[in-house]
C-alpha cells in the first residue's frame, strides 16, 4: 500500500534517476507490477490451482528473498541503460545483464534442493507442500525480475521522433 513517504520517494526518483534511487527502489512492486507478475505466473505449472493466499505467500516470500540479495545493482544497471539514451539502448549489454541475473537466480534455485517430484506428484503431503511452496517462490522471483526489466524498458523507452533528421 502506498503511503505519503512512498509517493514522495517515487516522485523524487522520477524527477532524478540517480543511481541511489534506482538501487533502493528497483525491487519495489506497485499495483501494476503485481498485476504483471500475476499474468506472468499464471502460466507457471507450480501455480496451477494455487489459491490467492498461496500466490500471495509465494509473492511475499520471493520479495523478501530478493530484498536480502544484491539484485538492486544489476537491475539498476539495466534501468540506467534503458533510461540513459532512450531509443538507443545497447541491447547486447542489456541482454548480458539479464543473462547474469537469471544465471544467478538459477544458481540460487539449484542450491535450494527442491524435491520437484514431491511438489508435483504429492502436493498434499507435508514434504510435497513445502517443496511446492519453494518452487512457487523461485518461480515468483523470476517473474518479478522479468517484470521489473520490462517495466524499465517501457517506462524509459522513447521512440525516435518522426522529425528526427528533418532539420
N, CA, C and O of each residue as an XYZ file, in Angstrom:
668
protein
N       0.842     -1.167      0.000
C       0.000      0.000      0.000
C       0.897      1.243      0.000
O       1.875      1.304      0.745
N       0.570      2.209     -0.817
C       1.361      3.426     -0.898
C       1.002      4.370      0.233
O      -0.173      4.598      0.520
N       2.017      4.912      0.868
C       1.808      5.938      1.860
C       2.481      7.217      1.361
O       3.063      7.230      0.276
N       2.403      8.281      2.140
C       2.963      9.552      1.699
C       4.460      9.433      1.428
O       4.960      9.994      0.453
N       5.191      8.694      2.298
C       6.632      8.544      2.114
C       6.950      7.841      0.799
O       7.865      8.246      0.082
N       6.194      6.784      0.476
C       6.419      6.055     -0.774
C       6.137      6.940     -1.985
O       6.896      6.933     -2.954
N       5.053      7.694     -1.926
C       4.712      8.586     -3.040
C       5.791      9.646     -3.215
O       6.188      9.948     -4.340
N       6.269     10.212     -2.109
C       7.316     11.232     -2.156
C       8.599     10.648     -2.750
O       9.250     11.291     -3.573
N       8.965      9.422     -2.329
C      10.168      8.773     -2.834
C      10.045      8.499     -4.325
O      10.990      8.728     -5.079
N       8.891      8.014     -4.752
C       8.676      7.753     -6.180
C       8.780      9.049     -6.974
O       9.379      9.077     -8.049
N       8.199     10.118     -6.446
C       8.259     11.411     -7.132
C       9.700     11.889     -7.242
O      10.109     12.386     -8.292
N      10.472     11.745     -6.169
C      11.881     12.163     -6.216
C      12.671     11.324     -7.206
O      13.492     11.852     -7.956
N      12.425     10.024     -7.211
C      13.152      9.143     -8.119
C      12.766      9.404     -9.567
O      13.605      9.312    -10.464
N      11.513      9.725     -9.793
C      11.066     10.031    -11.148
C      11.705     11.330    -11.625
O      12.087     11.458    -12.788
N      11.814     12.285    -10.715
C      12.388     13.576    -11.076
C      13.870     13.465    -11.379
O      14.375     14.173    -12.249
N      14.577     12.588    -10.675
C      16.014     12.430    -10.934
C      16.367     10.967    -10.850
O      16.318     10.377     -9.770
N      16.723     10.369    -11.973
C      17.045      8.952    -11.998
C      18.463      8.724    -11.504
O      19.332      8.295    -12.263
N      18.691      9.010    -10.244
C      20.025      8.804     -9.685
C      20.225      7.326     -9.407
O      19.256      6.579     -9.268
N      21.476      6.904     -9.324
C      21.779      5.507     -9.044
C      21.235      5.117     -7.678
O      20.771      3.990     -7.503
N      21.279      6.017     -6.712
C      20.770      5.703     -5.375
C      19.276      5.415     -5.428
O      18.812      4.461     -4.803
N      18.517      6.218     -6.161
C      17.079      5.975     -6.280
C      16.834      4.645     -6.977
O      16.012      3.848     -6.525
N      17.527      4.408     -8.050
C      17.317      3.183     -8.806
C      17.658      1.973     -7.958
O      16.940      0.974     -7.994
N      18.751      2.042     -7.188
C      19.143      0.912     -6.372
C      18.167      0.659     -5.244
O      17.784     -0.486     -5.005
N      17.761      1.698     -4.551
C      16.941      1.478     -3.372
C      15.501      1.136     -3.700
O      14.799      0.604     -2.841
N      15.036      1.415     -4.893
C      13.629      1.191     -5.186
C      13.392      0.311     -6.399
O      12.244      0.160     -6.817
N      14.425     -0.274     -6.980
C      14.240     -1.058     -8.185
C      13.467     -2.349     -7.934
O      12.945     -2.931     -8.885
N      13.375     -2.819     -6.688
C      12.643     -4.043     -6.403
C      11.239     -3.797     -5.883
O      10.494     -4.752     -5.660
N      10.860     -2.552     -5.685
C       9.501     -2.274     -5.240
C       8.523     -2.647     -6.349
O       8.790     -2.444     -7.533
N       7.398     -3.190     -5.938
C       6.413     -3.646     -6.910
C       5.077     -2.982     -6.592
O       4.410     -3.343     -5.622
N       4.691     -2.004     -7.422
C       3.415     -1.313     -7.226
C       2.277     -2.181     -7.776
O       2.508     -3.307     -8.215
N       1.061     -1.658     -7.750
C      -0.115     -2.433     -8.175
C       0.003     -2.928     -9.624
O      -0.365     -4.065     -9.919
N       0.508     -2.091    -10.518
C       0.672     -2.501    -11.922
C       1.697     -3.624    -12.033
O       1.520     -4.565    -12.806
N       2.758     -3.518    -11.260
C       3.797     -4.551    -11.239
C       3.211     -5.871    -10.739
O       3.447     -6.924    -11.333
N       2.447     -5.812     -9.646
C       1.827     -7.018     -9.094
C       0.916     -7.668    -10.136
O       0.926     -8.889    -10.293
N       0.133     -6.862    -10.843
C      -0.756     -7.399    -11.884
C       0.052     -8.067    -12.991
O      -0.333     -9.128    -13.484
N       1.171     -7.455    -13.386
C       2.027     -8.047    -14.416
C       2.643     -9.361    -13.933
O       2.723    -10.327    -14.692
N       3.074     -9.396    -12.679
C       3.646    -10.622    -12.108
C       2.574    -11.714    -12.066
O       2.864    -12.880    -12.331
N       1.351    -11.339    -11.737
C       0.256    -12.317    -11.726
C       0.049    -12.914    -13.109
O      -0.113    -14.126    -13.250
N       0.054    -12.065    -14.126
C      -0.109    -12.563    -15.503
C       1.055    -13.476    -15.872
O       0.858    -14.512    -16.507
N       2.254    -13.097    -15.480
C       3.450    -13.886    -15.783
C       3.378    -15.265    -15.134
O       3.693    -16.269    -15.773
N       2.964    -15.319    -13.866
C       2.956    -16.600    -13.144
C       1.756    -17.471    -13.475
O       1.746    -18.655    -13.136
N       0.751    -16.915    -14.125
C      -0.452    -17.692    -14.454
C      -0.126    -18.913    -15.305
O      -0.830    -19.919    -15.229
N       0.926    -18.843    -16.113
C       1.283    -19.969    -16.979
C       2.332    -20.895    -16.354
O       2.716    -21.886    -16.975
N       2.797    -20.595    -15.154
C       3.798    -21.432    -14.484
C       3.107    -22.648    -13.864
O       2.143    -22.498    -13.113
N       3.585    -23.820    -14.169
C       2.958    -25.057    -13.698
C       2.776    -25.091    -12.172
O       1.708    -25.500    -11.716
N       3.749    -24.688    -11.375
C       3.551    -24.747     -9.920
C       2.390    -23.878     -9.415
O       1.920    -24.069     -8.293
N       1.935    -22.941    -10.223
C       0.844    -22.070     -9.799
C      -0.528    -22.578    -10.261
O      -1.552    -21.976     -9.939
N      -0.548    -23.671    -11.005
C      -1.830    -24.233    -11.446
C      -2.626    -24.627    -10.208
O      -2.159    -25.414     -9.385
N      -3.815    -24.083    -10.082
C      -4.678    -24.402     -8.948
C      -4.331    -23.681     -7.654
O      -4.941    -23.943     -6.618
N      -3.366    -22.786     -7.701
C      -2.986    -22.058     -6.486
C      -4.090    -21.080     -6.089
O      -4.708    -20.437     -6.938
N      -4.321    -20.985     -4.795
C      -5.302    -20.027     -4.292
C      -4.657    -18.644     -4.249
O      -3.441    -18.518     -4.392
N      -5.467    -17.614     -4.054
C      -4.946    -16.253     -3.924
C      -3.980    -16.180     -2.730
O      -2.945    -15.518     -2.804
N      -4.321    -16.853     -1.650
C      -3.457    -16.846     -0.457
C      -2.109    -17.504     -0.758
O      -1.067    -17.005     -0.333
N      -2.124    -18.619     -1.487
C      -0.877    -19.292     -1.851
C      -0.041    -18.424     -2.785
O       1.183    -18.373     -2.669
N      -0.711    -17.741     -3.712
C       0.006    -16.843     -4.616
C       0.648    -15.718     -3.804
O       1.821    -15.399     -4.000
N      -0.119    -15.120     -2.897
C       0.387    -14.010     -2.085
C       1.543    -14.458     -1.201
O       2.507    -13.715     -1.015
N       1.452    -15.666     -0.655
C       2.540    -16.198      0.172
C       3.809    -16.337     -0.670
O       4.896    -15.963     -0.227
N       3.670    -16.872     -1.881
C       4.832    -17.008     -2.773
C       5.401    -15.639     -3.122
O       6.618    -15.461     -3.161
N       4.526    -14.674     -3.376
C       4.966    -13.318     -3.703
C       5.723    -12.696     -2.526
O       6.792    -12.114     -2.710
N       5.169    -12.822     -1.326
C       5.812    -12.265     -0.136
C       7.166    -12.927      0.130
O       8.142    -12.257      0.469
N       7.207    -14.244     -0.028
C       8.462    -14.973      0.163
C       9.497    -14.520     -0.856
O      10.647    -14.258     -0.506
N       9.089    -14.430     -2.109
C      10.009    -14.037     -3.180
C      10.528    -12.621     -2.984
O      11.729    -12.383     -3.111
N       9.650    -11.686     -2.678
C      10.114    -10.300     -2.497
C      11.027    -10.204     -1.284
O      11.992     -9.440     -1.296
N      10.736    -10.969     -0.238
C      11.612    -10.978      0.935
C      12.991    -11.522      0.604
O      14.002    -10.963      1.029
N      13.036    -12.613     -0.154
C      14.322    -13.201     -0.541
C      15.085    -12.290     -1.496
O      16.303    -12.154     -1.383
N      14.379    -11.668     -2.433
C      15.051    -10.753     -3.363
C      15.608     -9.536     -2.620
O      16.681     -9.036     -2.960
N      14.884     -9.066     -1.613
C      15.334     -7.903     -0.848
C      16.620     -8.202     -0.083
O      17.409     -7.293      0.175
N      16.838     -9.458      0.279
C      18.053     -9.840      1.012
C      19.264     -9.956      0.094
O      20.402     -9.886      0.558
N      19.029    -10.130     -1.192
C      20.118    -10.335     -2.143
C      20.643     -9.029     -2.703
O      20.207     -7.948     -2.307
N      21.568     -9.138     -3.614
C      22.146     -7.948     -4.243
C      21.613     -7.780     -5.663
O      22.375     -7.648     -6.621
N      20.299     -7.787     -5.771
C      19.631     -7.669     -7.065
C      19.505     -6.219     -7.519
O      19.383     -5.958     -8.716
N      19.533     -5.288     -6.597
C      19.314     -3.890     -6.943
C      20.380     -3.365     -7.904
O      20.061     -2.610     -8.822
N      21.627     -3.749     -7.707
C      22.705     -3.232     -8.557
C      22.537     -3.642    -10.024
O      22.547     -2.768    -10.891
N      22.382     -4.937    -10.338
C      22.224     -5.281    -11.758
C      20.922     -4.721    -12.346
O      20.888     -4.333    -13.514
N      19.862     -4.680    -11.550
C      18.618     -4.084    -12.049
C      18.812     -2.596    -12.312
O      18.292     -2.059    -13.291
N      19.554     -1.940    -11.446
C      19.838     -0.519    -11.622
C      20.625     -0.282    -12.915
O      20.370      0.685    -13.633
N      21.574     -1.161    -13.203
C      22.362     -1.032    -14.432
C      21.468     -1.182    -15.664
O      21.630     -0.456    -16.645
N      20.535     -2.115    -15.608
C      19.601     -2.293    -16.727
C      18.728     -1.055    -16.864
O      18.529     -0.548    -17.969
N      18.209     -0.570    -15.749
C      17.371      0.631    -15.773
C      18.147      1.818    -16.348
O      17.623      2.562    -17.177
N      19.379      1.990    -15.913
C      20.191      3.101    -16.417
C      20.454      2.964    -17.911
O      20.462      3.960    -18.635
N      20.668      1.736    -18.376
C      20.907      1.525    -19.807
C      19.674      1.903    -20.616
O      19.797      2.534    -21.666
N      18.489      1.528    -20.145
C      17.266      1.873    -20.855
C      16.998      3.381    -20.794
O      16.532      3.967    -21.771
N      17.288      4.001    -19.662
C      16.907      5.400    -19.456
C      17.970      6.407    -19.889
O      17.654      7.573    -20.130
N      19.209      5.977    -19.989
C      20.297      6.892    -20.338
C      20.075      7.536    -21.698
O      20.130      8.760    -21.815
N      19.833      6.759    -22.695
C      19.575      7.272    -24.044
C      18.397      6.508    -24.631
O      18.583      5.598    -25.439
N      17.189      6.876    -24.226
C      16.006      6.155    -24.712
C      15.988      6.044    -26.234
O      16.266      7.004    -26.953
N      15.657      4.860    -26.694
C      15.593      4.622    -28.133
C      16.923      4.193    -28.724
O      16.974      3.747    -29.870
N      18.014      4.321    -27.952
C      19.348      3.928    -28.438
C      20.021      3.047    -27.391
O      21.151      3.307    -26.979
N      19.318      2.010    -26.970
C      19.792      1.120    -25.921
C      20.805      0.140    -26.495
O      20.645     -0.358    -27.609
N      21.845     -0.127    -25.719
C      22.827     -1.147    -26.088
C      22.213     -2.502    -25.724
O      22.398     -2.997    -24.613
N      21.479     -3.097    -26.676
C      20.755     -4.329    -26.382
C      21.672     -5.477    -25.990
O      21.275     -6.334    -25.201
N      22.876     -5.514    -26.516
C      23.804     -6.587    -26.140
C      24.169     -6.461    -24.661
O      24.255     -7.464    -23.952
N      24.380     -5.238    -24.203
C      24.707     -5.018    -22.792
C      23.522     -5.416    -21.908
O      23.701     -6.078    -20.886
N      22.312     -5.010    -22.303
C      21.114     -5.356    -21.531
C      20.940     -6.870    -21.505
O      20.655     -7.442    -20.453
N      21.107     -7.514    -22.634
C      20.963     -8.976    -22.707
C      21.982     -9.652    -21.788
O      21.642    -10.608    -21.091
N      23.233     -9.167    -21.777
C      24.259     -9.735    -20.903
C      23.899     -9.545    -19.429
O      24.066    -10.456    -18.618
N      23.405     -8.355    -19.093
C      22.997     -8.097    -17.706
C      21.828     -8.998    -17.304
O      21.810     -9.543    -16.200
N      20.848     -9.151    -18.208
C      19.717    -10.042    -17.933
C      20.199    -11.487    -17.763
O      19.771    -12.185    -16.843
N      21.082    -11.925    -18.645
C      21.610    -13.287    -18.538
C      22.321    -13.493    -17.205
O      22.169    -14.539    -16.575
N      23.094    -12.503    -16.776
C      23.777    -12.598    -15.483
C      22.770    -12.738    -14.339
O      22.958    -13.546    -13.430
N      21.702    -11.942    -14.396
C      20.673    -12.002    -13.358
C      20.038    -13.390    -13.324
O      19.906    -13.983    -12.253
N      19.646    -13.908    -14.476
C      18.937    -15.181    -14.494
C      19.864    -16.371    -14.244
O      19.407    -17.406    -13.757
N      21.157    -16.249    -14.566
C      22.122    -17.291    -14.193
C      22.269    -17.324    -12.674
O      22.291    -18.395    -12.066
N      22.368    -16.140    -12.067
C      22.485    -16.066    -10.609
C      21.228    -16.647     -9.958
O      21.318    -17.395     -8.984
N      20.075    -16.305    -10.489
C      18.812    -16.818     -9.958
C      18.757    -18.340    -10.080
O      18.328    -19.020     -9.148
N      19.185    -18.872    -11.210
C      19.196    -20.328    -11.411
C      20.173    -20.997    -10.449
O      19.893    -22.073     -9.921
N      21.310    -20.361    -10.226
C      22.293    -20.904     -9.285
C      21.715    -20.951     -7.872
O      21.860    -21.949     -7.166
N      21.062    -19.869     -7.468
C      20.440    -19.830     -6.141
C      19.353    -20.896     -6.030
O      19.243    -21.562     -5.000
N      18.553    -21.061     -7.076
C      17.475    -22.057     -7.051
C      18.050    -23.465     -6.942
O      17.492    -24.314     -6.247
N      19.161    -23.712     -7.623
C      19.759    -25.052     -7.573
C      20.288    -25.367     -6.180
O      20.411    -26.535     -5.811
N      20.600    -24.338     -5.409
C      21.093    -24.549     -4.048
C      19.976    -24.782     -3.031
O      20.261    -25.091     -1.874
N      18.713    -24.640     -3.436
C      17.605    -24.843     -2.501
C      17.196    -26.308     -2.402
O      16.464    -26.674     -1.482
N      17.643    -27.147     -3.316
C      17.372    -28.581     -3.298
C      15.875    -28.886     -3.155
O      15.447    -29.542     -2.206
N      15.114    -28.405     -4.098
C      13.664    -28.621     -4.101
C      13.368    -30.027     -4.614
O      13.903    -30.439     -5.643
N      12.525    -30.757     -3.907
C      12.093    -32.083     -4.335
C      10.939    -31.900     -5.330
O       9.768    -31.919     -4.950
N      11.289    -31.726     -6.594
C      10.298    -31.432     -7.637
C       9.262    -32.549     -7.747
O       8.073    -32.286     -7.927
N       9.721    -33.795     -7.639
C       8.792    -34.917     -7.742
C       7.729    -34.849     -6.650
O       6.544    -35.023     -6.932
N       8.136    -34.599     -5.416
C       7.180    -34.495     -4.306
C       6.252    -33.308     -4.506
O       5.056    -33.395     -4.225
N       6.797    -32.204     -4.991
C       5.990    -30.991     -5.183
C       4.877    -31.212     -6.192
O       3.755    -30.745     -5.994
N       5.180    -31.920     -7.271
C       4.204    -32.080     -8.338
C       3.335    -33.327     -8.200
O       2.188    -33.330     -8.649
N       3.860    -34.379     -7.591
C       3.070    -35.606     -7.507
C       2.396    -35.802     -6.147
O       1.418    -36.542     -6.046
N       2.910    -35.148     -5.099
C       2.337    -35.311     -3.757
C       2.186    -33.963     -3.054
O       2.670    -33.794     -1.936
N       1.521    -33.006     -3.695
C       1.450    -31.666     -3.094
C       0.660    -31.613     -1.788
O       0.749    -30.636     -1.044
N      -0.118    -32.673     -1.509
C      -0.899    -32.684     -0.268
C      -0.085    -33.170      0.925
O      -0.472    -32.933      2.069
N       1.038    -33.848      0.676
C       1.891    -34.297      1.784
C       2.683    -33.111      2.323
O       2.830    -32.097      1.640
N       3.183    -33.232      3.526
C       3.937    -32.132      4.148
C       5.177    -31.789      3.322
O       5.454    -30.616      3.070
N       5.915    -32.805      2.905
C       7.134    -32.534      2.129
C       6.786    -31.995      0.742
O       7.478    -31.122      0.218
N       5.710    -32.521      0.153
C       5.274    -32.032     -1.159
C       4.802    -30.593     -1.101
O       5.115    -29.797     -1.986
N       4.044    -30.252     -0.055
C       3.553    -28.870      0.105
C       4.714    -27.901      0.303
O       4.714    -26.797     -0.240
N       5.704    -28.327      1.088
C       6.877    -27.469      1.318
C       7.657    -27.272      0.011
O       8.069    -26.159     -0.317
N       7.848    -28.362     -0.720
C       8.575    -28.279     -1.994
C       7.820    -27.418     -3.000
O       8.432    -26.642     -3.734
N       6.489    -27.550     -3.039
C       5.685    -26.752     -3.962
C       5.772    -25.267     -3.593
O       5.864    -24.414     -4.475
N       5.743    -24.965     -2.316
C       5.871    -23.573     -1.873
C       7.231    -23.011     -2.293
O       7.327    -21.854     -2.703
N       8.277    -23.827     -2.191
C       9.613    -23.382     -2.622
C       9.661    -23.164     -4.131
O      10.242    -22.189     -4.608
N       9.044    -24.082     -4.880
C       9.009    -23.923     -6.340
C       8.278    -22.645     -6.719
O       8.714    -21.913     -7.608
N       7.168    -22.377     -6.044
C       6.409    -21.165     -6.325
C       7.231    -19.926     -6.015
O       7.222    -18.970     -6.791
N       7.938    -19.927     -4.900
C       8.765    -18.761     -4.540
C       9.866    -18.537     -5.575
O      10.146    -17.398     -5.948
N      10.492    -19.623     -6.038
C      11.554    -19.489     -7.052
C      10.973    -18.966     -8.369
O      11.557    -18.086     -9.001
N       9.834    -19.503     -8.777
C       9.180    -19.023     -9.995
C       8.743    -17.575     -9.858
O       8.815    -16.801    -10.812
N       8.293    -17.218     -8.671
C       7.858    -15.842     -8.417
C       9.028    -14.874     -8.513
O       8.881    -13.776     -9.048
N      10.192    -15.272     -7.998
C      11.364    -14.390     -8.102
C      11.683    -14.116     -9.567
O      11.954    -12.978     -9.951
N      11.649    -15.158    -10.372
C      11.913    -15.000    -11.797
C      10.886    -14.061    -12.431
O      11.247    -13.186    -13.219
N       9.620    -14.239    -12.094
C       8.563    -13.397    -12.658
C       8.727    -11.940    -12.234
O       8.519    -11.035    -13.042
N       9.093    -11.709    -10.990
C       9.289    -10.340    -10.504
C      10.443     -9.676    -11.247
O      10.326     -8.533    -11.688
N      11.551    -10.388    -11.385
C      12.710     -9.810    -12.074
C      12.399     -9.528    -13.546
O      12.778     -8.479    -14.067
N      11.714    -10.452    -14.217
C      11.317    -10.224    -15.611
C      10.414     -8.996    -15.721
O      10.571     -8.169    -16.620
N       9.475     -8.897    -14.799
C       8.532     -7.778    -14.810
C       9.256     -6.453    -14.592
O       8.947     -5.461    -15.252
N      10.214     -6.431    -13.675
C      10.951     -5.194    -13.407
C      11.746     -4.763    -14.644
O      11.789     -3.574    -14.961
N      12.367     -5.700    -15.336
C      13.122     -5.368    -16.545
C      12.183     -4.793    -17.601
O      12.498     -3.781    -18.227
N      11.025     -5.438    -17.803
C      10.044     -4.919    -18.772
C       9.569     -3.530    -18.359
O       9.396     -2.649    -19.201
N       9.360     -3.344    -17.068
C       8.903     -2.055    -16.552
C       9.915     -0.947    -16.877
O       9.528      0.146    -17.289
N      11.195     -1.230    -16.693
C      12.231     -0.244    -17.014
C      12.230      0.075    -18.499
O      12.335      1.234    -18.900
N      12.109     -0.973    -19.311
C      12.132     -0.797    -20.755
C      10.979      0.098    -21.196
O      11.174      1.031    -21.975
N       9.790     -0.183    -20.701
C       8.605      0.567    -21.107
C       8.642      1.996    -20.569
O       8.320      2.939    -21.293
N       9.031      2.162    -19.307
C       8.993      3.500    -18.705
C      10.046      4.431    -19.292
O       9.865      5.649    -19.274
N      11.131      3.890    -19.808
C      12.206      4.745    -20.307
C      12.273      4.818    -21.826
O      13.018      5.633    -22.369
N      11.515      3.987    -22.513
C      11.607      3.973    -23.973
C      10.944      5.204    -24.571
O       9.804      5.535    -24.247
N      11.661      5.856    -25.426
C      11.124      6.984    -26.172
C      11.428      6.726    -27.622
O      12.591      6.804    -28.018
N      10.428      6.418    -28.441
C      10.702      6.132    -29.844
C      11.308      7.349    -30.531
O      11.026      8.489    -30.160
N      12.138      7.099    -31.530
C      12.732      8.214    -32.262
C      11.642      9.124    -32.828
O      10.601      8.659    -33.293
N      11.897     10.378    -32.778
C      10.941     11.371    -33.280
C      10.762     11.217    -34.789
O      11.714     10.915    -35.509
N       9.565     11.423    -35.245
C       9.277     11.329    -36.683
C      10.005     12.432    -37.440
O      10.280     12.309    -38.633
N      10.311     13.512    -36.724
C      11.004     14.644    -37.373
C      12.510     14.597    -37.177
O      13.207     15.509    -37.622
N      13.038     13.565    -36.525
C      14.483     13.488    -36.322
C      15.168     13.398    -37.665
O      14.846     12.516    -38.461
N      16.056     14.241    -37.923
C      16.771     14.250    -39.193
C      16.123     15.136    -40.240
O      16.699     15.316    -41.314
N      14.959     15.695    -39.978
C      14.285     16.549    -40.936
C      14.831     17.965    -40.876
O      14.546     18.789    -41.744
N      15.624     18.242    -39.838
C      16.158     19.605    -39.702
C      17.322     19.821    -40.585
O      17.894     20.911    -40.598
